Amino acid sequence: MTDYNATNNLKHDPDSNMRALKNAIFNGEDEKLKMLLTNLVFDEIQKGYLINLAKDIGNSEIIELLKGSPTTP
């Protein structure tokens, strides 16, 4: 299980980061998603994938959070 309070762990394990993000999206955990997004920068493909997941779930607040997250060029 990912320790969401241990930001050092989140920065160094991209696979765990994506799993934690997907779980937060699927579970509709807006606050947890906000916390996770403060520590991460995505590329356009990752961001698009997560936005599409959120669209499939139908949670507009999560979609907006993801759209506002930073990306690398």
N, C-alpha and C positions, 0 to 999 in steps of 0.2 A: 504494500500500500504506500502511496506517495505521501510524504509529509509536506503538506502545503505551506507550512511555516518555515521550512528549511530552504531558503532561496538558493543557497549554494548547491544543493542537490538539483534543483530545477535548472540552473544554468549549465550544468555539466552533463545532462543526460537527455538528449533530444527526443529519444523514443519515449521516455517517461513523460516528457513535456506534452507530446502529442496525445498520449493516452489520457493524461489528466485533463487536457483541453476537451477532447472528444467526450469523456465522461461527464464533464461539467455541462457541455452542450446537450447531450442526450438526457441528462437529469434535470435540465432547466435551472441550474444553479448559477444565477446571475452574479451573485457576490463572489463566489469562488472563481468564476471566470474572470471577473474584473481583477482579482488579485493575481491570477496567473498571467494575465495580459500585461501587467505592469513590469514583468521581468523578461519579456520575450519580444523579439523582433522577427517577423516572418518574411519569407520571400513571397512574391505574388502568387505562386502556385499553391503554397501552403495556405495562405490567407483565403484564396478562392475555394479551396477544398473545405476549409472550416465554415466558410459562409454558406456553401452549398449544403453542408450537413445541417446547419441551423435552419436553412430554408426548408429542408425536408421535415424537420421537427415542427416548424411553423411558429417559432418564438421570435417575434419581431424585435424585442429588446436585445436579445443575444445577437441577432443579425446586425443591429446598429453598433453594438459594442465591437464586434469583429471588424466592421467596415471602418471604424475609427482607430483601429490598432495600427501601429507603425509597420512599414515594410521596407525591405531593402530594395534598391533599384535592380 
